[in-house]
Structure formats: structure tokens, C-alpha cells
Amino acid sequence: QVQLVESGGGLVQSGGSLRLSCAASGIIFRIYVMGWYRQAPGKQRELVARITSGGSTNYVDSVEGRFTISRDNAKNTVYLQMNSLKPEDTAVYYCNAALGLGLKTAEYWGQGTQVTVSS
């Protein structure tokens, strides 16, 4: 059974920092592309950051330079370090694991963790 368990969300003031963690089980973690998505009230879920099995990263423009995604394959965990947080970063953050399998993609989601940034 695959599980992605996020932690580290909470309430923080504007300009503050949080670090999200996502612990994975039931998958061969090191071969998966891991991502963090977020969904704010009334908005569509959007990709925030992604890290490949080889360690390449990409970010949505709005978080570039403020957020850092990293992974520890020994701990089956992916992290999102969020600095200089802004009220517009308020959302539920979801961990995602994806693996391309030819024409299909194996994809799993965590349950989400709330991040609230007060002004």
C-alpha cells in the first residue's frame, strides 16, 4: 500500500519560513519524480516544485528563489523549504509521486497539509 504523509504545515507570519516534509512508503522512492502542489480556496491545484530521480528541480515562477525542494532517498522523504512566505502562499500543499510507465503514469498523492501565511 502506497502512502505519502505530509507534515510541517502551519500558521506563519508574512516573511517567515516553514519546511514541509513528505514521507513515502510502498514505492521505490528513488526512481519517482516527487513534487509539491498547492491548492488555494477557489483556485485550481498548481505545481509548486518538482524534483526528478536525478535531482533536477523546477519551480513555478512565483516561488523561484524563495522555495527549495530536496529529497533524501535514504529516508524516502522529500522536503520543501519555504522562505520569505507571502499571504498568497496560503494553500493546502500536497505531495505527489509520479513515475512514467510507457503510455501510463503511476501517480500518488498525499492527504495535504495546510499552510497559512498571515499578513
N, C-alpha and C positions, 0 to 999 in steps of 0.2 A: 504494500500500500504506500503510495507516494504522499508525502506530507511536506509542505512548506510552511514554516512557522515564523511569522514576523514578530519582532519586538523592538522596543526603543522609541515608539511614538510618544507624544505627549503635548503639553502646552508650553510654549516658549515665547518670550518677548521678541519683537522685531529686532533683528541684528544678532540674535542668539544662534546656538548650534544644537543639533541633535545628531545622533548616529543610529541609524536603523540597522537591524540585523535580520537575516533570514536563514534559518537552519533547515537544510533539506535532508530528507531520508527517503529511502525506497528508489532512488535513482543513482546512476553512475554520474555523480555530480560533476566530475572534472570534464566531461565531454559536452555538457549542456551550456548553451548560451543563457546567461542569467540576466534578468532585467528588473528594473523597478518602474512601475507605472503609478499614476495617481489619478484620482477622480474627485473633483470638487463638486459641491452641490449644483445640480442643474447643468453640469458640463459632461462631455464625453471623457472616457478614460484616455489618458495620453501617456506615451512612453516618456520617461524622465531620463533614464540612463540604462545602458546595456554594456555587458562585458562578455566577450567571447571566451571560448575554452583556451585560446592562446593569450588572453589578457588584453586584447584590443578593446578600446572603450569608445563609446559615443554618447553624446548628451543632447537633450533638447536645448535650443538656444537660450531659453530663459533661465537655465541653471548653470550654463557653462561658466567655469571659473569659481563657482560657489559650492557645487556639489562634486563629490568624488565617489565613484563606485569602485569596489575592490572585492576580491574573492580570496578565500583560504580553502584550497582544495583538501587540505589535511583535515579541516574541521567541517567540510561540506557546508560552508557558510559564505553568504555574500553580504556585503555591507554597503550602506550609503551614508557617507559623511556629508552632512548638510550644514554649511556655514552661511553667515550673513542672511539668515532667513528673513523672508518678507511675508506680510499678510497674505499675499497672493499665492504663497506656497501651501496655504491651508488646504488640506485634502485628506482623503484616505489613500494611503500608499500600499500598493500591492507588489508582492514578489512574484516573479514569473520565471519559469524554467522552460526552455524550448530546445528541441532537437529535430533537425531536418532528417526525414527518413524517405528519401526519394521524393515522391509526389505528396507525401503526407508529412505532417509535423506533429510530434508528440509535445504536448504543452500542458503545463500545470500551473495552478495559481494558489497563492496563499489566501488567508482569510482577510487580510488587510489590517493596517494599524493607522489610527487617527493621528494626524499631525495638525496642530492648531497654532498659528502664529498670531499673537495679539499685537496691535499697533500701539 
